[in-house]
Amino acid sequence: MINTLNFTGTQVGVVYSSKGLAAILMPSLIGIVADRWVKANILYGILHFLGAIALFTAAQISDPSIMFWVMFFNSLVYMPTLALSNTISNVSLENKGLDIMKNFPPIRVFGTIGYSCDVDY
């Protein structure tokens, strides 16, 4: 954002702050929605689709204040998917007749390792 869009450091910091704000607000609210009205796997797909639209929109933006709101929306729909993926994994393990307390921790650990090996630094 600094090199390509000529945002100041403060403007970039404000855009990045959107993820922290969304992390505080959304997981519990979306958890209620997933518990009461929409299955977790359906909600997971919807949220990722909305996030894709937000990222596509963000690629078109050059104004820092609009970028904040678009990235804030993206963060609002992304942050709950972290918890929803755990819920989906637990349901899948239960459906296969596996013990969640025994089988889920290795899945989570190796998922994190796989993710960190895939990230470009």
Phi, psi and chi 1 to 4 in degrees:
 res  aa     phi    psi   chi1   chi2   chi3   chi4
   1 MET       -  -33.9  -74.3 -174.7  -85.1      -
   2 ILE   -71.0  -47.8  -70.5  174.0      -      -
   3 ASN   -76.1  -42.2  -65.6  -27.3      -      -
   4 THR   -86.7  -44.5  -53.7      -      -      -
   5 LEU  -100.0   -4.5  -60.3  174.5      -      -
   6 ASN    61.2   36.0  -61.9  -42.2      -      -
   7 PHE   -75.6  152.5  -71.8    5.8      -      -
   8 THR   -79.9  167.2   65.7      -      -      -
   9 GLY   -60.4  -38.0      -      -      -      -
  10 THR   -64.2  -43.0  -57.9      -      -      -
  11 GLN   -64.0  -39.7  -68.7  167.5  -30.9      -
  12 VAL   -64.8  -42.4  171.5      -      -      -
  13 GLY   -60.8  -39.5      -      -      -      -
  14 VAL   -65.2  -41.5  168.8      -      -      -
  15 VAL   -62.1  -44.9  170.2      -      -      -
  16 TYR   -67.1  -24.8  -81.7  118.7      -      -
  17 SER   -66.7  -18.5   73.1      -      -      -
  18 SER   -60.1  -34.5   65.0      -      -      -
  19 LYS   -66.4  -41.8 -173.1  162.7  -85.0 -163.3
  20 GLY   -65.1  -40.6      -      -      -      -
  21 LEU   -63.7  -43.5  -64.9  170.3      -      -
  22 ALA   -66.9  -34.3      -      -      -      -
  23 ALA   -65.0  -28.9      -      -      -      -
  24 ILE   -77.1  -40.9  -66.7  169.0      -      -
  25 LEU   -84.0  -47.7  -61.3  172.8      -      -
  26 MET   -85.0  -37.2  -69.3  -52.1  -71.6      -
  27 PRO   -55.6  -41.8  -29.9   37.7      -      -
  28 SER   -70.9  -38.0   56.8      -      -      -
  29 LEU   -66.8  -44.6  -64.8  176.6      -      -
  30 ILE   -69.6  -30.8  -66.5  -62.8      -      -
  31 GLY   -59.7  -39.7      -      -      -      -
  32 ILE   -64.6  -42.9  -67.5  168.8      -      -
  33 VAL   -61.8  -44.2  171.8      -      -      -
  34 ALA   -67.4  -32.4      -      -      -      -
  35 ASP   -74.5  -32.3  -73.8  -17.7      -      -
  36 ARG  -104.9  -39.9  -66.5 -174.0 -178.6 -179.6
  37 TRP  -121.0  -37.0  -62.8  -65.8      -      -
  38 VAL  -127.7  136.2 -178.1      -      -      -
  39 LYS   -61.5  145.4  -70.8  177.0   60.7  173.4
  40 ALA   -58.9  -41.3      -      -      -      -
  41 ASN   -69.5  -33.8   56.8  -15.2      -      -
  42 ILE   -68.7  -45.8  -57.5  -64.0      -      -
  43 LEU   -61.9  -39.7 -170.7   56.3      -      -
  44 TYR   -57.5  -47.6 -176.3   82.2      -      -
  45 GLY   -64.6  -42.7      -      -      -      -
  46 ILE   -61.9  -45.2  -68.8  168.2      -      -
  47 LEU   -64.0  -40.9  -68.0  174.2      -      -
  48 HIS   -67.8  -35.9  -86.0  -62.3      -      -
  49 PHE   -63.8  -44.8 -177.8   73.1      -      -
  50 LEU   -62.8  -38.0  -67.6  172.2      -      -
  51 GLY   -63.7  -38.5      -      -      -      -
  52 ALA   -63.4  -40.8      -      -      -      -
  53 ILE   -63.0  -42.5  -67.5  169.7      -      -
  54 ALA   -63.6  -42.1      -      -      -      -
  55 LEU   -68.2  -36.8  -69.9  175.9      -      -
  56 PHE   -62.3  -41.6 -179.2   78.0      -      -
  57 THR   -65.6  -40.7  -56.3      -      -      -
  58 ALA   -61.7  -31.3      -      -      -      -
  59 ALA   -67.4  -16.0      -      -      -      -
  60 GLN   -97.1   -4.6  -41.1  -67.9  -38.1      -
  61 ILE   -99.2  143.3  -66.3  172.6      -      -
  62 SER  -128.9    1.4   59.4      -      -      -
  63 ASP   -98.9  127.0  179.9   71.5      -      -
  64 PRO   -62.0  -37.0   -3.6    4.5      -      -
  65 SER   -70.3  -38.7   60.2      -      -      -
  66 ILE   -68.7  -38.0  -63.6  172.1      -      -
  67 MET   -59.8  -40.7  179.9   68.8   80.0      -
  68 PHE   -58.0  -48.8  168.9   79.9      -      -
  69 TRP   -67.6  -36.7  -71.2  108.3      -      -
  70 VAL   -68.2  -43.6  170.5      -      -      -
  71 MET   -71.3  -29.1  -68.4  -51.6  -66.3      -
  72 PHE   -65.3  -44.3 -177.1   61.3      -      -
  73 PHE   -61.6  -44.2  176.1   77.1      -      -
  74 ASN   -58.6  -42.6  179.8   62.1      -      -
  75 SER   -66.5  -36.6  -63.1      -      -      -
  76 LEU   -61.7  -36.4  -71.7  174.9      -      -
  77 VAL   -89.3  -20.2  -63.1      -      -      -
  78 TYR   -84.4  -45.6  173.0   73.2      -      -
  79 MET   -56.8  -38.8  -66.7  -48.7  -70.4      -
  80 PRO   -69.3  -19.7   -8.0   14.1      -      -
  81 THR   -68.1  -22.4   64.4      -      -      -
  82 LEU   -63.7  -46.2  -58.3  172.8      -      -
  83 ALA   -72.8  -37.3      -      -      -      -
  84 LEU   -63.2  -34.6  -73.9  174.4      -      -
  85 SER   -65.1  -35.3   66.2      -      -      -
  86 ASN   -66.0  -41.4  -69.2  -19.5      -      -
  87 THR   -62.5  -44.7  -58.5      -      -      -
  88 ILE   -62.9  -41.3  -66.1  165.9      -      -
  89 SER   -62.2  -44.0  -63.7      -      -      -
  90 ASN   -63.9  -41.6  -72.5  -20.5      -      -
  91 VAL   -64.2  -42.1  169.1      -      -      -
  92 SER   -62.8  -41.5  -63.5      -      -      -
  93 LEU   -64.2  -42.5  -71.3  171.0      -      -
  94 GLU   -62.0  -42.6  -78.9 -179.8   -9.3      -
  95 ASN   -63.9  -28.6  -71.0  -16.8      -      -
  96 LYS   -86.9   -0.5  -64.2  -69.3 -177.4 -173.9
  97 GLY    77.6   21.4      -      -      -      -
  98 LEU   -95.1  156.5  -61.3  171.3      -      -
  99 ASP   -81.9  117.8 -179.7   21.5      -      -
 100 ILE   -62.9  -42.0  -65.8  171.3      -      -
 101 MET   -64.8  -27.6  -62.6  -57.8  -74.5      -
 102 LYS   -93.3  -40.5  179.4 -177.3  173.1 -167.8
 103 ASN   -94.0  -23.9  -64.6  105.0      -      -
 104 PHE   -74.1  -41.3 -178.7   70.2      -      -
 105 PRO   -55.3  -44.3  -29.0   37.1      -      -
 106 PRO   -63.8  -34.6  -19.3   28.0      -      -
 107 ILE   -62.4  -45.1  -67.6  169.7      -      -
 108 ARG   -65.2  -43.5 -173.0   71.5 -171.4  118.1
 109 VAL   -64.2  -49.2  167.9      -      -      -
 110 PHE   -71.4  -26.3  -72.5  115.2      -      -
 111 GLY   -65.9  -40.5      -      -      -      -
 112 THR   -67.0  -42.9  -58.9      -      -      -
 113 ILE   -62.3  -45.1  -68.5  169.2      -      -
 114 GLY   -61.5  -39.6      -      -      -      -
 115 TYR   -66.0  -45.1  173.0   77.6      -      -
 116 SER   -69.8  -26.0   61.2      -      -      -
 117 CYS   -75.1  -22.7  -68.7      -      -      -
 118 ASP   -89.5  -18.4 -173.0   43.0      -      -
 119 VAL   -73.6  134.1  174.7      -      -      -
 120 ASP   -88.0  125.8  -65.4  -32.5      -      -
 121 TYR   -99.2      -  -69.4  102.5      -      -
